[in-house]
Amino acid sequence: MSGSLLAWYDRYARVMPWRVGPADRAAGIRPDPYRVWLSEVMLQQTTVAAVRDYFRRFTDRWPTVTDLAAAADAEVMAEWAGLGYYARARNLLKCARAVVADHGGVFPATREGLLALPGIGPYTAAAIAAIAHDEPATVVDGNVERVMARLHAVETPLPAAKPELVALAAGLTPADRPGDYAQAVMDLGATICTPRNPACGICPWSAPCAARARGIAAQLPRKTPKAAKPVREGTVWVARRADGAILLETRPERGLLGGMPGFPGDGWDGAGGGPPLAGDWRLAGEARHTFTHFHLILSVMVDPDASDAPLRGAFVARPAFRPADLPTVMRKVWDIASGTFGHS
């Protein structure tokens, strides 16, 4: 079965800035483990379309893992802003520095060696090992789960079905061209075996697909209904001095939005406290944002003429303040606050 899929991949492989295509691979060009690793970390819970520009900017600015390891934390976090899940950015730096410090700037070539690096879990280790080193590791993301569920008509709902789907995927992983095969299955799920309206008529695995034969392909994989997300409320304070400086604080390394700059808050995220200074606060509006596990409603309090010394955080001169460096929820807060300041 892998042969028919690889033949399809050789014709229809997606072109991506981090990928060595099948023709180049056949010509002997090897994927750069750094680029494979960086793309896989960026792609976690994020779309290919969203990642392309981030990947290009990162690799233009830090073309090797050694370059990234030497980068300032704040610069990397600023470039990451907008991709979300900021723990990934922190782990990105930890991993890069471990590769440089412990492995001479060379990524381990095996799944087991990769798993020993900070921030690399089973999926990412398997993806790097397969794609960069042609180890026959089993790579299973959401696309592969969907393909396996349909190919074998697995009706057990996710996430309970995960172990079975991984085992089925492992049984199909070939010893020949495992890196191309891993990318081929993911491409199949992303372009043909899509969540809605799968294009079974042009699928290279149409004939052996059990779900297609039973007419239930579009219904799989089944999923256990998710519980409704709770709503969390909080307050955030945005202070501006007469000279235009803006009050910011760096969030704790651990926890939500860890290590990122932001406006002082009241503890909606487990950090923070009361107002950061005794100002003339007024309500500017509400900022709404959805995280993985909850919806957030923030009351945005502003003081456009702050003069007291802050109890926490520090004022940043207006020319040095870049809203683009803020995480998404804080950019939403700034959009509301700056409207009351008369400039952005």
KOLNU-174502 format. One line per 5 residues: for each residue x, y, z of C-alpha. Coordinates in steps of 0.001 Angstrom, whole numbers, padded with zeros to 6 digits. Layout:
N
X,Y,Z ~ ...;
//
This chain:
344
000000,000000,000000 ~ 002849,002377,000679 ~ 003906,002136,-002969 ~ 000663,003581,-004319 ~ 000746,006407,-001788;
004370,007265,-002559 ~ 003598,007300,-006294 ~ 000798,009779,-005575 ~ 003122,011856,-003370 ~ 005769,011968,-006088;
003214,013721,-008317 ~ 001235,015817,-005857 ~ 003449,016617,-002859 ~ 002746,020035,-001375 ~ 005523,022592,-001789;
006560,024022,001579 ~ 009509,026222,002545 ~ 010792,023641,005046 ~ 010315,020569,002852 ~ 012727,018788,000527;
010383,017548,-002193 ~ 010428,013990,-003531 ~ 012370,014870,-006700 ~ 015120,016656,-004747 ~ 015119,013876,-002182;
015614,011312,-004966 ~ 018494,013435,-006268 ~ 020249,013071,-002924 ~ 019359,016352,-001231 ~ 018904,015737,002477;
016505,017681,004704 ~ 018063,019948,007320 ~ 017045,018583,010760 ~ 016958,022146,012104 ~ 014369,023225,009545;
012336,020054,010050 ~ 012352,020540,013826 ~ 011495,024238,013600 ~ 008590,023619,011232 ~ 007187,020795,013341;
007234,022903,016511 ~ 005577,025793,014701 ~ 002935,023542,013142 ~ 001724,022145,016463 ~ -001932,023233,016706;
-001352,025798,013942 ~ -002109,025712,010214 ~ 000421,025461,007406 ~ -000847,028766,005978 ~ -000238,030538,009290;
003256,029109,009700 ~ 004809,029840,006297 ~ 005695,033492,006932 ~ 006832,032843,010519 ~ 009118,030078,009298;
010667,032281,006625 ~ 011278,035099,009092 ~ 012825,032756,011660 ~ 015151,031068,009172 ~ 016144,034372,007563;
017028,035773,010965 ~ 018423,032574,012531 ~ 019457,030248,009681 ~ 021043,027591,011934 ~ 020309,026109,015334;
023503,027756,016582 ~ 022167,031159,015526 ~ 018866,030516,017289 ~ 020584,029290,020452 ~ 022511,032561,020664;
019413,034742,020197 ~ 018008,036854,023021 ~ 014886,035386,024591 ~ 012909,038587,024073 ~ 013726,038711,020357;
012572,035135,019785 ~ 009392,035646,021803 ~ 008638,038793,019810 ~ 009029,036945,016501 ~ 006790,034176,017866;
003990,036588,018862 ~ 000793,035616,017079 ~ 001570,031907,016813 ~ 000222,031324,020316 ~ 001115,028583,022811;
004131,030517,024031 ~ 005496,027568,025997 ~ 006537,026235,022587 ~ 008727,029297,022022 ~ 010375,028892,025418;
010994,025194,024739 ~ 012295,026102,021285 ~ 015112,028103,022855 ~ 015818,025453,025506 ~ 016077,022786,022834;
018282,024869,020531 ~ 020657,025612,023388 ~ 020763,021947,024423 ~ 021597,020888,020851 ~ 024458,023386,020764;
025745,022763,024288 ~ 025373,018982,024425 ~ 025517,017870,020779 ~ 027862,020322,019096 ~ 025033,021964,017173;
023949,018695,015517 ~ 020542,017178,016179 ~ 020564,013513,017272 ~ 019755,011193,014379 ~ 017444,008782,016222;
014000,009077,017734 ~ 015354,008073,021148 ~ 018112,010689,021022 ~ 015654,013374,019971 ~ 013257,012479,022781;
015975,013351,025292 ~ 015934,016993,024150 ~ 013763,019533,026002 ~ 010400,020245,024431 ~ 010492,017316,021990;
007726,014781,022518 ~ 006968,011459,020793 ~ 005305,012966,017706 ~ 007993,015579,017034 ~ 010802,013087,017648;
009239,010615,015217 ~ 008683,013319,012588 ~ 012291,014553,012719 ~ 013711,011025,012754 ~ 011619,009977,009766;
011762,013126,007635 ~ 015346,014207,008318 ~ 017002,010830,008850 ~ 014749,008287,007087 ~ 014269,006282,010257;
011082,004179,009881 ~ 009448,005957,012806 ~ 005652,006138,012961 ~ 004457,009724,012563 ~ 000850,010308,013635;
-000765,013749,013641 ~ -004440,014641,013280 ~ -004343,014106,009523 ~ -002860,010627,009914 ~ -005390,009711,012605;
-008201,010615,010226 ~ -006691,008624,007345 ~ -006167,005546,009528 ~ -009656,005744,011054 ~ -011203,005781,007583;
-008856,003304,005945 ~ -009634,000717,008636 ~ -013163,001910,009534 ~ -012258,002464,013180 ~ -015459,003640,014883;
-014067,004029,018398 ~ -014209,007782,019075 ~ -011156,009918,019655 ~ -009253,010308,021890 ~ -009863,006712,023047;
-008989,005429,019563 ~ -005495,006972,019520 ~ -003516,003837,020569 ~ -005301,001717,017953 ~ -004728,004303,015233;
-001030,004586,016102 ~ -000695,000791,015917 ~ -002429,000719,012533 ~ -000176,003494,011250 ~ 002896,001648,012483;
001836,-001431,010543 ~ 001883,000546,007298 ~ 005135,002481,007803 ~ 007610,001168,005199 ~ 011342,000619,005566;
011841,002263,002152 ~ 011452,006065,002004 ~ 009861,006402,005457 ~ 010426,010164,005468 ~ 008581,010689,002203;
005898,008248,003341 ~ 005310,010169,006602 ~ 004824,013390,004651 ~ 002677,011635,002065 ~ 000154,010422,004646;
-000049,013899,006159 ~ -000528,015426,002699 ~ -003225,012867,001921 ~ -005139,013858,005038 ~ -004677,017573,004404;
-005671,017608,000717 ~ -007751,014499,-000121 ~ -008950,012750,003044 ~ -010190,016023,004499 ~ -012439,016350,007561;
-015473,017255,005435 ~ -016281,016009,001941 ~ -013272,013707,001446 ~ -012346,013356,-002237 ~ -012552,009569,-002274;
-012779,009451,-006073 ~ -009192,010643,-006527 ~ -007664,009055,-003415 ~ -004766,006629,-004036 ~ -006093,004482,-001187;
-009702,004500,-002338 ~ -009787,000779,-003185 ~ -008618,-000599,000189 ~ -010505,002011,002262 ~ -012996,000216,004502;
-014902,003372,005439 ~ -015413,004294,001778 ~ -016724,000797,001052 ~ -019234,001147,003904 ~ -020208,004687,002970;
-019141,006160,006314 ~ -015887,007936,005402 ~ -017241,011425,006083 ~ -018451,010309,009533 ~ -015008,009202,010725;
-013134,009653,012905 ~ -015809,009876,015545 ~ -015038,012180,018458 ~ -016166,012279,022048 ~ -018096,015540,022520;
-016031,018238,024179 ~ -017199,019895,027345 ~ -018164,023544,026980 ~ -015287,025906,027744 ~ -015672,027860,030977;
-015674,031656,030939 ~ -013074,033465,033021 ~ -013208,037173,033821 ~ -010469,039540,034913 ~ -009078,043049,034859;
-006038,044477,033117 ~ -004534,047937,033655 ~ -002945,050029,030902 ~ -001072,053097,032146 ~ 000512,055822,030034;
002746,058605,031346 ~ 002665,062174,030068 ~ 005805,061454,028003 ~ 004019,058567,026261 ~ 005777,055729,028116;
003635,052595,028609 ~ 003635,050381,031713 ~ 004516,046762,030980 ~ 005558,043781,033021 ~ 007234,040537,032005;
005098,037587,032931 ~ 006464,034688,035028 ~ 008393,032092,033035 ~ 005983,029335,033992 ~ 002291,029546,033329;
000031,031132,030745 ~ 001878,033439,028302 ~ 005031,032719,030293 ~ 007961,035042,029726 ~ 005946,037387,027516;
005527,041149,027973 ~ 002056,042322,028884 ~ -000053,044748,030842 ~ -000467,044135,034587 ~ -003525,042043,035430;
-005473,041028,038504 ~ -004750,037306,038657 ~ -007131,035881,036054 ~ -004220,033674,034981 ~ -002821,032774,038394;
-000374,035700,038424 ~ -000788,039419,039027 ~ -002606,041264,041803 ~ -004173,044668,042345 ~ -003714,047875,040326;
-000022,048462,039525 ~ -000176,052070,040681 ~ -002561,054496,042347 ~ -003898,056113,039207 ~ -007047,057742,037930;
-008401,054558,036374 ~ -011419,054390,034105 ~ -012998,051581,032115 ~ -012150,051678,028395 ~ -013975,048507,027327;
-013777,044724,027292 ~ -011255,042515,025517 ~ -012386,039000,024657 ~ -010085,036122,023804 ~ -010334,032348,023672;
-007559,030111,024981 ~ -007380,026339,024622 ~ -009300,025645,027822 ~ -011363,028759,028502 ~ -012916,031941,027172;
-011609,035180,028691 ~ -013325,038525,029208 ~ -010996,041281,030401 ~ -012111,044663,031697 ~ -009581,047128,030289;
-008801,049924,032761 ~ -006770,052876,031536 ~ -004921,055808,033053 ~ -003653,058085,030249 ~ -001781,060422,032599;
-000091,058158,035126 ~ 002460,059825,037378 ~ 003023,057479,040321 ~ 005865,054966,040486 ~ 004556,051482,039622;
004338,048743,042250 ~ 005184,046196,039569 ~ 006368,046338,036012 ~ 008225,049243,034424 ~ 007456,052051,032034;
008751,051521,028496 ~ 009532,054595,026385 ~ 006989,054980,023594 ~ 009548,054570,020758 ~ 010630,051251,022295;
007082,049974,022791 ~ 006014,047693,019947 ~ 002460,046347,020166 ~ 003436,043614,017688 ~ 005708,042110,020365;
002713,041474,022637 ~ 000788,038199,022729 ~ -002526,038313,020885 ~ -004736,038895,023920 ~ -002569,041842,024999;
-002692,043322,021498 ~ -006473,043240,021787 ~ -006186,045052,025115 ~ -003911,047667,023535 ~ -006322,048231,020643;
-009026,049116,023160 ~ -006793,051192,025456 ~ -005034,053139,022723 ~ -008350,054283,021330 ~ -008881,056247,024521;
-005349,057683,024351 ~ -005926,059267,020979 ~ -003102,057371,019237 ~ -001833,053800,018801;
//
